[in-house]
Amino acid sequence: MASQEDNSQTSPSFDDPSHPFYLHNSDHPRVTLVSHPLTETNYNTWYQSMLIALNIKNKVGFIDGTVPKPSDRAAALQWTRCNNMERFSQVNEPRMFQLEQKIHSLVQSTTSVTTYFTKLKTLWDELLSLQSHLVHEGVSQYQQYQRTMKFLMGLNESYATIRGQILLMDPLPVDQSHLWSHSSRGDSTKHPGITIH
């Protein structure tokens, strides 16, 4: 019995609302801390609002690093829960929406296939970094298929033959490196001396 009392005295009480590891029943990953989303023009007001919200919840230390991960196993588990709650609960839907818009409106136009593919891949990578919590294996395969279709739809008509050849492949190359190697062949024939690896 004495050892149980000693354990309760040495481990902190996570039920204390003033403790940074405390999680209230209303805390969940989708709770809105700030009513107005971050935009290109409102950083200062958004930052102040977010700082106030995190201060009220006693969670600023998880964001600025002043609440380090403890070595005690029970405390470390609770720290991880709180850290994940604060770091990953604010999904950036406005930015994801902007990226989706850019992806869907991007076409090759007058640029080379290399430039078009690089722009598209940059947008895809940024979007994936924001959606990493959503992606599962089945979803990832479908996402690769969608990317292949988007890439092919955005190519200029001068690449219609290559697009047709790729669409006739069985299976359709959803791996970006295979897709790139097939589509870049047309770029090097249109621009002699340029080799795309």
C-alpha positions as CSV (number, residue, x, y, z in Angstrom):
1,M,0.0,0.0,0.0
2,A,2.9,2.4,0.8
3,S,4.4,1.8,-2.7
4,Q,1.1,2.9,-4.3
5,E,1.0,6.1,-2.3
6,D,4.6,6.8,-3.2
7,N,3.8,6.3,-6.9
8,S,0.8,8.7,-6.7
9,Q,3.0,11.3,-5.1
10,T,5.8,11.1,-7.6
11,S,3.7,11.0,-10.8
12,P,1.9,14.2,-11.6
13,S,-1.9,14.5,-11.6
14,F,-3.1,14.9,-15.2
15,D,-6.6,15.6,-13.8
16,D,-5.5,19.0,-12.6
17,P,-6.7,21.7,-15.1
18,S,-3.6,23.8,-14.5
19,H,-1.3,20.9,-15.6
20,P,-0.1,21.2,-19.2
21,F,-0.9,17.5,-19.8
22,Y,-4.5,17.9,-18.8
23,L,-7.0,17.2,-21.5
24,H,-10.6,18.4,-21.0
25,N,-13.5,16.3,-22.2
26,S,-14.3,18.9,-24.9
27,D,-10.7,18.6,-26.4
28,H,-10.8,16.6,-29.6
29,P,-8.8,16.8,-32.9
30,R,-11.5,18.8,-34.8
31,V,-12.1,21.5,-32.2
32,T,-11.8,25.0,-33.6
33,L,-9.4,27.2,-31.7
34,V,-9.6,30.3,-33.9
35,S,-12.8,31.2,-35.8
36,H,-11.0,32.8,-38.7
37,P,-8.7,30.7,-40.9
38,L,-5.1,31.8,-41.6
39,T,-4.8,33.7,-44.9
40,E,-2.0,35.6,-46.6
41,T,-3.1,38.9,-45.1
42,N,-4.3,38.1,-41.5
43,Y,-1.2,36.4,-39.9
44,N,-0.9,38.9,-37.1
45,T,-4.5,38.8,-35.9
46,W,-4.6,35.0,-36.5
47,Y,-1.4,34.5,-34.5
48,Q,-2.7,36.6,-31.6
49,S,-6.0,34.7,-31.5
50,M,-4.2,31.3,-31.7
51,L,-1.8,32.3,-28.9
52,I,-4.6,33.4,-26.6
53,A,-6.5,30.1,-27.3
54,L,-3.5,28.0,-26.6
55,N,-2.7,30.0,-23.5
56,I,-6.2,29.5,-22.2
57,K,-5.8,25.7,-22.7
58,N,-2.3,25.8,-21.1
59,K,-0.8,24.3,-24.3
60,V,1.5,26.9,-25.7
61,G,4.5,24.9,-24.4
62,F,3.7,22.1,-26.8
63,I,3.9,24.5,-29.8
64,D,7.0,26.5,-28.7
65,G,8.9,23.5,-27.2
66,T,9.0,24.7,-23.6
67,V,7.2,21.6,-22.4
68,P,9.7,18.9,-23.2
69,K,8.8,15.2,-23.4
70,P,9.3,13.6,-20.0
71,S,11.3,10.5,-19.4
72,D,8.7,8.9,-17.1
73,R,6.7,6.4,-19.3
74,A,3.2,7.4,-18.1
75,A,4.0,11.1,-18.3
76,A,5.6,10.6,-21.8
77,L,2.4,8.9,-23.0
78,Q,0.2,11.7,-21.8
79,W,2.7,14.3,-23.3
80,T,2.4,12.5,-26.7
81,R,-1.4,12.6,-26.5
82,C,-1.4,16.4,-25.7
83,N,1.3,17.1,-28.3
84,N,-0.6,15.3,-31.0
85,M,-3.8,17.0,-30.0
86,E,-2.3,20.5,-30.4
87,R,0.0,19.9,-33.3
88,F,-2.3,17.9,-35.6
89,S,-5.8,19.0,-34.7
90,Q,-5.6,22.2,-36.8
91,V,-6.0,20.8,-40.3
92,N,-5.4,23.5,-42.9
93,E,-8.4,23.0,-45.1
94,P,-8.2,26.5,-46.7
95,R,-4.6,25.7,-47.9
96,M,-5.7,22.2,-49.0
97,F,-8.5,23.8,-51.0
98,Q,-6.2,26.3,-52.6
99,L,-3.8,23.5,-53.6
100,E,-6.6,21.4,-55.1
101,Q,-7.8,24.4,-57.1
102,K,-4.2,25.0,-58.4
103,I,-3.8,21.3,-59.3
104,H,-7.1,21.1,-61.1
105,S,-6.5,24.3,-63.1
106,L,-2.9,23.6,-64.0
107,V,-2.3,22.6,-67.7
108,Q,0.9,22.4,-69.7
109,S,0.1,25.4,-71.9
110,T,3.4,26.7,-73.4
111,T,5.7,25.1,-70.8
112,S,7.8,22.0,-71.4
113,V,6.6,18.6,-70.0
114,T,9.4,18.9,-67.5
115,T,8.2,22.2,-66.1
116,Y,4.5,21.1,-66.1
117,F,5.3,17.8,-64.3
118,T,7.6,19.6,-61.8
119,K,4.9,22.2,-60.9
120,L,2.3,19.4,-60.6
121,K,4.5,17.2,-58.4
122,T,5.4,20.2,-56.1
123,L,1.6,20.8,-55.6
124,W,0.9,17.1,-55.1
125,D,3.7,16.8,-52.5
126,E,2.6,19.8,-50.5
127,L,-1.0,18.5,-50.5
128,L,0.1,15.1,-49.4
129,S,2.1,16.6,-46.5
130,L,-1.2,18.3,-45.3
131,Q,-3.2,15.1,-45.9
132,S,-0.9,12.6,-44.4
133,H,-3.3,11.8,-41.6
134,L,-6.0,10.9,-44.2
135,V,-4.0,8.6,-46.5
136,H,-4.3,4.8,-46.3
137,E,-3.0,2.2,-48.7
138,G,-6.2,1.9,-50.7
139,V,-6.7,5.6,-50.8
140,S,-3.1,6.1,-51.8
141,Q,-3.5,3.8,-54.9
142,Y,-6.6,5.6,-56.0
143,Q,-4.8,8.9,-55.4
144,Q,-1.9,7.8,-57.7
145,Y,-4.5,6.8,-60.3
146,Q,-6.1,10.3,-60.0
147,R,-2.7,11.9,-60.4
148,T,-2.0,10.0,-63.5
149,M,-5.3,11.0,-65.0
150,K,-4.7,14.7,-64.1
151,F,-1.2,14.7,-65.6
152,L,-2.5,13.2,-68.8
153,M,-5.5,15.5,-69.1
154,G,-3.2,18.6,-68.6
155,L,-0.8,17.7,-71.4
156,N,-1.0,19.7,-74.7
157,E,-2.7,18.2,-77.7
158,S,0.8,17.8,-79.3
159,Y,1.2,14.9,-76.8
160,A,-2.0,13.2,-77.8
161,T,-0.2,10.2,-79.3
162,I,1.9,9.6,-76.2
163,R,-1.2,10.1,-74.0
164,G,-3.0,7.5,-76.0
165,Q,-0.2,5.1,-75.7
166,I,0.0,5.5,-72.0
167,L,-3.8,5.1,-71.7
168,L,-3.6,1.8,-73.6
169,M,-1.0,0.3,-71.2
170,D,-2.2,-2.5,-69.0
171,P,-1.8,-1.8,-66.2
172,L,-1.9,2.0,-66.4
173,P,1.4,3.4,-65.0
174,V,0.4,5.0,-61.8
175,D,3.9,5.2,-60.4
176,Q,5.1,8.7,-61.1
177,S,8.6,7.7,-62.3
178,H,7.1,5.3,-64.9
179,L,4.6,7.9,-66.0
180,W,7.3,10.5,-66.3
181,S,9.6,8.2,-68.4
182,H,6.8,7.5,-70.9
183,S,5.7,11.1,-71.3
184,S,9.1,12.6,-71.4
185,R,10.0,10.8,-74.6
186,G,7.8,13.2,-76.5
187,D,9.6,16.2,-74.9
188,S,13.0,15.1,-76.1
189,T,11.8,14.5,-79.7
190,K,10.3,18.0,-79.8
191,H,13.4,19.6,-78.3
192,P,16.5,17.8,-79.7
193,G,19.5,17.9,-77.4
194,I,17.4,17.9,-74.2
195,T,17.5,14.6,-72.4
196,I,15.1,14.1,-69.5
197,H,16.2,11.5,-66.8
